[in-house]
Each structure stands twice: as structure tokens, then as C-alpha cells.
Amino acid sequence: MTGDRWSALAERLGTDLYLDLQPDPNAPTRGRSAQLRSRLADELRSAIADGRLTPGMRLPPYRSLAADLGLARGTVSSVYSELIAEGWLTARQGAGTSVATGFGSPGSAGLPPATVVSAPRVAHDFSLGQPNTSQFPRTAWIRSMRRAISTADDSAFGPTPPNGSERLRVALAGYLARARGVRAHPDQIVLTTSVLSALNLLARTLFRESVAAEAYGLPFFRDPFTRRGALVSPIPVDHDGADVTALANLAVTPQAVLLTPSHQSPIGVPLAPQRRAAAIEWARATDAFLIEDDYDGELRYDREPVGAMQALAPDHIIYTGSVSKSLSPSIRIGWLVLPPELVSTVMWAKGMRETDASIVDQLALADMIETGSYDKHIRSSRQFYRHRRQALIERLHAHKIATMGISAGLHAVLPVPVDVEASVLAATHERGFSLGGLDALRHPDAPRLHDARGEPTGGILVGFGTPPVSTFDADVTALIDLLEDHLPNRRLRAE
């Protein structure tokens, strides 16, 4: 085989491996070949020692590496043989050449031990609002991804416009209209990577001065505006959701109000119809906007569907959502549905090269929506979480432990006295629990939530989506044991 033909073949073999083989410029030309051989051996040893080549990693075939580096095949082959003899590499027939497992691991002879950072051990994972990873629709996702890639125009793989894939925006507009009652043209949708990235975008473009937010909520709802220097005023929440009448009493009229009307986060109640109407009336009277996070809107269980508020006033409501619960937080796709006059400002502020979801993921999600796979997955997930939520409720109520906020979403609130909340959370680390507390989600300037008797109340937030299927029953038993130890003589009656 000629050199040119060999090089063409070698370029199609193996994997890329960067090695710095720059020879010593002062070395005599006569010894250059030997110097390159020595440099190659030293570079491979160094790459293994500092972790660039990890134990078990397969190296390119020596012929491919020789072509890449412009070396003779015999030179690379002899270096591989030398390092195999020294124990740096291993070779097996049919399996190629790999880094030996004895090198690069902590405590290996001749190598510095690796620094290991241990995360806190979580034995019972009840993290707030996280989906169960086993529910990701692998087969449907792969099928949609394959179909989307094979049918996409070549232009789909060029730079993505700031508002994201047109195909996904068209599919999403139809889905949101059908499933959530949202009124939007595809051109009113700006795709983002998450609700957080959507809020960051709004914070740096439209609402830099003042916003209002529910007194209880995930801190990341408020943080984008706080970081930009905006005044964030809390409005009270109760068992009818946000008390929007309090907006009239704020010292500064906010430019926008952040709400979770479908399922108040974290208390878990829908915004009452009269309060929806009052919020819209306020927005129109003040020429302000409502930012609607459709929190848990798709995961409803024992009540009639609560549609998106956006349909009631699309000219004054900015709607945001994501697939973080319906699919996975690792599928980085979220969206904003904007009033038409705001689209250009937000879209171009996002920019042509703004960090965004992969176009492949956008196309795959569009295909899932178009083919009905997404709806099928949502309905299947809803059943999974409904059964899991019912099992949790029955076990808790059997021990006279009350629950609220359970008609939708992926968490339950266990109302407890404030001091009990603190003692339970203090014990979680020692017992390996991941749990949340209601008071930690309170706006710093907001008063505590009050119970039906008018007394301040706390709450334990139990995410029932996260425990693995194989340990769910045992995790719930451990949770009840933890609560029993901290609720003696003051158990709360389950309704």
C-alpha cells in the first residue's frame, strides 16, 4: 500500500489523541528520529500519570497514531511494546491496546494518589420536585431522535436562530394550546434551556427595577432579579394561593409579578379563580406583566385540570415552562411564550450564540410531540406518580401524619410546628435523608405561613418522585420512623 493510500486509510481508523512531540530544537538532526521516539514514550507515560489517559482507556491502533503524528509505524509499535513491558499499557488479541488498570488509580505505585471529594451520603432521597430517573422514555426518545435526524433538512444543522428550532416551536405551540390552553403563535415562543434560564433572560432584558414574587417559592425564582439589582417584594400566600390584593399596598409598583398559579410552589394549591381575575385586572390597570411558571401543570391527580392563566390575558402574561419534570432536567429545553411586542427584545438579547439546547434534542422533542409519544409518556408518568403518591399518603395517614399540597406535582407538604421542622431537618444529615423545609423557601422579608387557627406553621417537603422503585417502601418506612421520633405527643391529625 502506498504512503498516500495508507494515510487516507489511517485517517478513518482509531480515535484522536493529542500528544506534544515537539523535539528539542538544539538536538542534533542526526538523532532526531530517536528523540521523537523517546518523546512519544515520555508523553504517553506523562498522559497516563496525570490522568489524561485513564485506566482502561483504549489507545488508537499504532498504525493510526503513526499516521496522525507523521511517524514511522515501527516507531509507534516499538513504543507501545516498551510501555506494555513496563506495565503502563496492556494488549489483548482483538481488544487492542489500553491503559493498564494499575496506573492512574489512587495509591498506585509511583503515582500521586488522586484527590477524592466525597459527597454526603444520601440513603433516603426525597429531594423536592425531582422526577424518577427510571421514567425517562428511552425507547421513544431514541426512536424520535433517529427519525428527526434522518428527516431533517441540512439547514437544520446550521446556526440555530435565537428563538430556537422552528419545528419545535410549531409543535410546542400546538401542544400547549391543546394540553394547557395557552394561546400562542410559534413566533411568540423563545426556546431556552430551563425555567431558570428563561427568568435570567427576563431579568436582564425587561424587568431590571422591581418585581413581586410569592412569599414562599424556590429561591431560584427570585434570584435572577435580585442579582440584577431589582427590588423583589414578597406577596403573601395562603390556601387560595398568592394574595394578589397585597399588590396595591406595595411601596413600589412592580414591573412584573412572578406566580405559580397551577400549583403554588411549594404549598401546592391552585390560585383561586377570583385571585386570577384580580391579578389580571391589576396587570392591565398598571400596564405591568404577570410571569406564569406553569409549575406541575401536567402532573395533576385528583382534581379537574387547571388550565394555564395565560389564556385569560395573553397580552399581559408571560408564560414559561420546561421538560425538567415531564422528561428530565438533563434534557435542557424550556420556553417562554411572550406577548408579541416583547418577542424581539427578548429574542435578540438572547443572541445568536447564546448557550442553548442541542438542535438534536429540540428536533427529537418536536418529533415526540408530533407523533403523540410525548402525550403517551405524560399519561404514563402521571399514573406512576399517582400510585406512588397514594401509597405515601396512605402510609402517612395511617400514622396520623397530615399532608397537604398533594393534588398535583411531585412533592407533599407535611405541616408541622416551626420548631419541629427545624428538629427534623437537623436530623436528616445524620440519618442520610434528603428532605426540604418550608421555612427555607420563605422570602427573607415575608412573614411565616399561618395555619387554620392563625398560628405560624412550618412544613416538611417530601419529594416522592426520587426514591428508586426497589427501595420506595423501605424509604417511606424510614421517613415515618424519623417523623415519629420528632412528633411525640403532638401528632397532627390527618384530614
C-alpha positions in Angstrom: 0.0 0.0 0.0 1.4 3.4 -1.0 2.0 6.1 1.6 -0.8 8.3 0.3 -3.3 5.3 0.4 -2.1 4.3 3.8 -2.5 7.8 5.2 -6.0 8.0 3.8 -7.0 4.7 5.4 -5.4 5.6 8.7 -7.3 8.8 8.9 -10.5 6.7 9.1 -9.2 4.5 11.9 -8.8 4.9 15.6 -9.5 7.9 17.8 -7.9 11.3 18.3 -5.1 11.5 20.8 -3.2 14.8 21.4 0.5 14.4 22.2 3.1 17.1 22.2 6.1 15.7 20.4 7.9 19.0 19.7 11.6 18.0 19.7 14.4 19.9 21.4 15.5 22.5 18.7 19.0 22.2 19.9 19.2 18.4 19.4 21.4 17.3 16.5 19.5 16.5 13.4 21.2 13.1 13.2 19.4 12.0 16.4 16.0 13.4 15.6 14.3 10.0 15.0 15.5 8.6 18.3 14.5 11.8 20.1 10.9 11.6 18.7 10.7 8.0 19.8 11.8 9.0 23.3 9.4 12.0 23.3 6.5 9.7 22.3 7.2 7.3 25.2 7.6 10.1 27.7 4.4 11.8 26.6 2.4 8.6 26.9 3.8 8.0 30.4 3.0 11.6 31.4 -0.5 11.4 30.0 -1.2 8.3 32.0 0.3 9.6 35.1 -1.6 12.9 35.1 -4.9 11.3 34.3 -5.4 12.5 30.7 -5.4 8.8 29.7 -7.4 6.9 32.3 -7.2 3.2 33.4 -8.9 1.0 30.8 -8.9 3.7 28.1 -8.3 2.3 24.6 -5.5 3.8 22.6 -5.6 4.3 18.8 -4.1 1.5 16.7 -0.4 2.1 16.3 -0.8 2.5 12.5 -3.5 5.2 13.0 -1.4 7.0 15.6 1.7 6.8 13.4 -0.3 8.4 10.5 -1.6 11.2 12.8 1.8 12.0 14.2 3.8 11.6 11.0 5.9 8.9 12.4 7.0 5.5 11.1 4.7 2.7 12.1 7.6 0.7 13.5 8.5 3.6 15.8 5.0 3.7 17.4 4.8 0.0 17.5 8.0 -0.3 19.4 6.9 2.4 21.9 3.7 0.5 22.6 5.7 -2.6 23.2 8.1 -0.8 25.5 5.2 0.6 27.6 3.5 -2.8 27.7 6.7 -4.4 29.0 6.9 -1.6 31.7 3.3 -2.2 32.8 1.9 1.1 31.6 -0.2 -0.5 28.8 -1.9 -3.8 28.2 -2.7 -5.5 24.9 -5.1 -8.4 24.1 -5.8 -10.1 20.8 -8.8 -8.5 19.3 -9.2 -5.8 22.0 -6.3 -3.5 21.0 -4.0 -1.6 23.3 -5.3 0.0 26.5 -4.0 1.8 29.6 -3.3 -0.7 32.4 -5.8 -0.6 35.3 -3.0 -0.4 37.8 -1.9 3.1 36.7 -3.7 6.3 37.4 -5.7 4.9 40.3 -5.4 6.3 43.9 -2.4 4.8 45.6 -0.7 3.3 42.5 3.0 2.8 42.9 5.0 5.6 41.5 1.9 7.9 41.0 0.4 10.5 43.3 -2.9 9.5 44.8 -6.0 11.1 43.2 -7.9 13.7 45.2 -11.3 12.3 46.1 -14.2 14.6 47.1 -16.9 12.6 48.9 -20.5 13.9 48.5 -22.8 13.5 51.6 -24.3 10.0 51.6 -28.0 10.0 50.8 -29.7 6.9 52.0 -33.2 8.1 51.5 -33.7 10.6 48.7 -36.9 12.6 49.0 -35.5 15.6 47.1 -38.0 18.3 46.2 -39.7 18.2 42.9 -37.4 15.8 41.0 -38.7 13.1 38.6 -37.9 9.5 38.9 -35.0 8.8 36.5 -36.3 5.3 35.6 -39.3 7.0 33.9 -37.3 8.6 31.1 -38.8 7.2 27.8 -35.6 5.8 26.4 -37.1 3.8 23.6 -39.4 6.6 22.4 -36.6 9.2 22.7 -34.2 7.1 20.6 -36.9 6.5 18.0 -37.7 10.2 17.7 -34.1 11.2 17.7 -33.3 8.8 14.9 -36.3 9.8 12.9 -35.8 13.5 13.4 -32.1 13.4 12.4 -32.7 11.3 9.3 -35.6 13.5 8.0 -34.2 17.0 8.9 -33.1 19.3 6.2 -29.4 20.1 6.1 -30.2 23.6 7.1 -31.3 22.4 10.5 -27.7 21.8 11.5 -26.6 25.3 10.8 -26.6 28.1 13.4 -29.9 28.0 15.3 -31.9 31.2 15.3 -32.2 32.9 18.8 -35.7 31.7 19.3 -34.8 28.1 18.7 -35.9 25.4 16.2 -39.0 26.4 14.2 -40.1 22.8 14.1 -40.2 22.6 17.9 -41.9 26.0 18.3 -44.7 24.9 15.9 -45.1 21.6 17.7 -44.9 23.2 21.1 -47.5 25.9 20.2 -50.0 23.2 19.2 -49.2 21.1 22.3 -49.5 24.0 24.8 -52.8 25.1 23.2 -54.3 21.6 23.4 -52.9 20.4 26.8 -52.6 23.7 28.8 -55.0 26.1 27.0 -52.1 28.5 26.0 -52.8 30.9 23.2 -49.6 31.4 21.2 -48.3 31.6 17.7 -45.0 29.8 17.2 -43.3 33.2 16.6 -44.2 34.2 20.2 -42.2 31.3 21.6 -38.5 31.7 22.6 -36.8 28.4 23.5 -34.4 28.4 26.4 -32.6 25.7 28.4 -34.8 25.8 31.5 -37.2 28.0 33.5 -34.2 29.4 35.3 -32.5 30.5 32.0 -35.9 32.0 31.0 -36.1 34.0 34.2 -32.5 35.1 33.8 -33.3 36.3 30.3 -36.3 38.3 31.5 -34.3 39.8 34.4 -31.6 41.2 32.1 -33.9 42.5 29.4 -37.3 43.6 30.7 -37.6 43.7 34.5 -34.5 45.3 35.9 -36.1 47.6 38.5 -38.8 45.9 40.5 -40.8 42.6 40.6 -43.1 40.9 43.1 -42.9 37.2 43.9 -44.9 34.8 46.1 -43.7 34.9 49.7 -42.9 31.2 49.5 -41.2 29.8 46.5 -38.0 28.3 45.2 -35.2 30.8 45.7 -34.1 30.5 42.1 -37.4 32.1 41.0 -36.3 35.3 42.8 -32.5 35.2 42.4 -32.2 36.2 38.8 -33.9 39.5 39.5 -32.1 40.1 42.8 -28.7 39.5 41.2 -29.6 42.2 38.6 -30.3 44.7 41.3 -34.1 44.6 41.1 -36.3 45.1 44.2 -38.1 41.8 44.8 -41.2 42.3 47.1 -43.0 39.4 48.6 -46.7 38.9 48.4 -48.5 36.6 50.9 -49.7 33.2 50.1 -52.4 31.1 51.8 -54.6 28.2 50.9 -56.0 30.1 47.9 -52.6 30.8 46.5 -51.0 34.2 46.2 -52.9 37.1 47.8 -52.7 39.4 44.9 -54.7 42.1 46.7 -51.5 42.9 48.5 -50.0 44.3 45.3 -51.9 47.5 45.9 -50.1 48.0 49.2 -46.5 47.7 48.0 -44.4 50.8 48.3 -43.1 50.4 44.7 -45.4 49.2 41.9 -43.6 46.2 40.4 -43.0 45.8 36.7 -44.0 42.2 36.9 -45.3 39.6 39.3 -43.9 36.0 39.4 -46.7 33.5 40.0 -47.2 29.7 40.1 -51.0 29.6 39.6 -51.4 26.0 38.5 -49.8 24.5 41.6 -48.3 27.0 44.0 -44.7 26.1 44.7 -44.2 24.8 47.4 -47.5 24.9 49.2 -49.3 23.0 46.4 -52.6 24.8 45.9 -54.0 26.4 42.7 -54.6 30.1 42.5 -58.3 30.7 43.3 -60.4 31.9 40.3 -61.2 35.3 41.9 -57.5 35.9 42.5 -56.6 35.0 38.9 -59.1 37.7 37.8 -57.8 40.2 40.3 -54.2 39.6 39.2 -55.1 40.2 35.6 -57.1 43.3 36.4 -54.1 44.7 38.3 -51.7 44.0 35.4 -54.0 45.8 32.9 -54.6 48.7 35.2 -50.9 49.2 35.9 -49.6 48.2 32.4 -47.5 45.5 34.1 -46.9 41.8 33.4 -47.5 38.5 35.1 -44.9 35.9 34.7 -46.6 32.5 34.9 -44.5 29.5 35.8 -46.7 26.5 34.9 -45.3 24.6 37.8 -46.5 20.9 37.8 -49.3 21.9 35.3 -49.1 18.5 33.6 -48.9 16.3 36.7 -52.4 16.6 38.1 -54.1 13.7 40.0 -57.4 14.1 41.9 -58.9 17.3 40.7 -60.2 18.8 37.5 -57.4 20.2 35.2 -56.3 23.7 36.0 -55.5 25.4 32.7 -52.8 28.0 32.2 -53.7 31.5 33.2 -52.0 32.9 30.1 -55.1 32.2 28.0 -57.1 34.8 30.1 -54.7 37.7 29.2 -52.1 36.8 26.6 -51.3 40.4 26.2 -50.1 40.8 29.8 -48.9 37.3 30.8 -45.5 35.8 30.1 -45.7 32.0 30.2 -42.8 29.8 31.0 -42.2 26.0 31.4 -39.8 23.2 30.7 -39.4 19.4 30.3 -37.4 19.1 33.6 -40.2 17.1 35.3 -42.1 15.7 32.3 -38.9 14.2 30.8 -35.7 15.0 32.7 -33.8 18.1 34.0 -30.9 16.8 31.9 -32.9 17.5 28.7 -32.1 21.2 28.6 -35.3 22.6 27.0 -37.5 25.3 28.4 -39.6 28.0 26.8 -41.1 31.5 27.1 -44.4 32.4 25.5 -44.3 36.2 25.2 -46.8 38.9 24.2 -45.9 39.8 20.6 -44.4 43.2 21.5 -41.8 41.6 23.8 -40.6 38.9 21.4 -38.0 40.9 19.5 -36.4 42.4 22.7 -36.0 39.0 24.4 -35.0 37.0 21.3 -32.2 39.3 20.2 -30.9 39.8 23.8 -30.6 36.0 23.9 -28.3 36.3 21.0 -27.2 34.0 18.1 -24.6 32.2 20.1 -26.4 32.0 23.5 -26.0 28.7 25.3 -28.9 26.6 24.1 -30.3 23.1 23.9 -28.8 20.9 21.3 -30.7 21.1 18.0 -30.8 17.3 18.0 -32.7 17.4 21.3 -35.1 20.1 20.0 -35.8 18.0 16.9 -36.3 14.9 19.0 -38.8 16.6 21.3 -40.7 18.0 18.3 -41.0 14.5 16.9 -42.3 13.1 20.1 -44.9 15.8 20.3 -45.9 15.4 16.6 -46.2 11.6 16.9 -48.1 11.5 20.2 -45.2 9.9 22.0 -44.9 12.8 24.4 -48.6 12.7 25.4 -48.3 8.9 25.9 -45.3 9.4 28.2 -47.0 12.2 30.2 -50.0 10.0 30.8 -47.9 7.0 31.8 -45.8 9.1 34.1 -48.9 10.6 35.7 -50.1 7.1 36.5 -46.8 6.1 38.0 -46.6 9.2 40.3 -50.3 8.9 41.2 -49.8 5.4 42.5 -46.6 6.4 44.3 -48.3 9.5 45.9 -51.3 7.4 47.0 -49.0 4.9 48.7 -47.2 7.7 50.5 -50.4 9.3 51.7 -51.9 6.1 53.0 -48.8 5.2 55.0 -48.5 8.7 56.5 -52.2 9.0 57.3 -52.1 5.6 59.0 -49.6 7.2 61.4 -51.8 10.3 61.9 -49.3 12.5 59.9 -51.2 15.1 57.9 -50.4 16.1 54.3 -51.3 18.9 52.0 -50.4 20.1 48.5 -50.8 16.6 47.1 -53.3 17.0 44.3 -50.6 17.6 41.7 -46.8 17.7 41.4 -44.0 15.6 42.8 -44.0 16.5 46.5 -46.2 16.6 49.5 -46.1 19.1 52.4 -46.3 17.8 55.9 -47.5 20.7 58.1 -45.6 20.8 61.4 -44.8 23.4 64.1 -41.9 25.5 63.2 -39.6 24.1 65.8 -40.4 20.6 64.7 -39.5 21.5 61.2 -36.1 22.6 62.5 -35.5 19.5 64.5 -36.5 17.1 61.7 -34.1 18.9 59.3 -31.3 18.8 61.8 -31.7 15.0 62.0 -31.7 14.4 58.2 -28.0 14.6 57.7 -27.2 12.1 60.5 -29.8 9.6 59.1 -28.9 10.1 55.4 -32.2 11.8 54.3 -32.6 14.4 51.6 -35.7 16.5 52.6 -36.8 20.1 52.3 -38.2 22.6 54.8 -40.9 25.1 54.1 -39.2 27.9 56.0 -36.1 27.7 53.8 -38.3 28.7 50.9 -39.7 31.8 52.5 -38.7 35.3 51.2 -36.5 36.9 53.8 -38.9 39.8 54.2 -42.1 37.7 54.4 -44.0 36.5 57.5 -44.5 32.8 58.1 -47.4 30.9 56.8 -50.3 30.5 59.3 -52.5 27.5 59.8 -56.3 27.5 60.2 -56.0 28.6 63.8 -53.9 31.6 62.8 -50.7 30.2 64.3 -47.3 30.2 62.4 -46.6 26.9 60.8 -43.7 25.1 59.2 -43.6 22.1 57.0 -41.5 19.2 55.8 -41.3 18.9 52.0 -41.3 15.3 50.8 -40.4 14.7 47.2 -41.9 11.3 46.3 -40.6 11.1 42.8 -37.0 10.4 43.5 -36.8 7.2 45.6 -35.9 4.2 43.5 -38.6 1.7 42.8 -36.7 -1.0 44.6 -36.4 1.0 47.8 -39.5 3.1 47.9 -41.3 1.1 50.6 -38.2 1.0 52.8 -37.6 4.7 52.3 -41.1 5.6 53.3 -40.8 3.4 56.4 -37.6 5.2 57.4 -39.3 8.5 56.8 -42.1 7.6 59.1 -39.6 6.4 61.8 -37.9 9.8 61.5 -41.1 11.7 61.9 -42.3 9.5 64.8 -39.2 10.4 66.7 -39.9 14.1 66.3 -43.7 14.2 66.7 -44.4 12.6 70.1 -47.4 14.0 71.9 -48.1 16.5 69.1 -49.1 14.4 66.1 -51.1 16.3 63.6 -54.5 14.8 62.6 -54.7 13.7 59.0 -57.8 15.2 57.3 
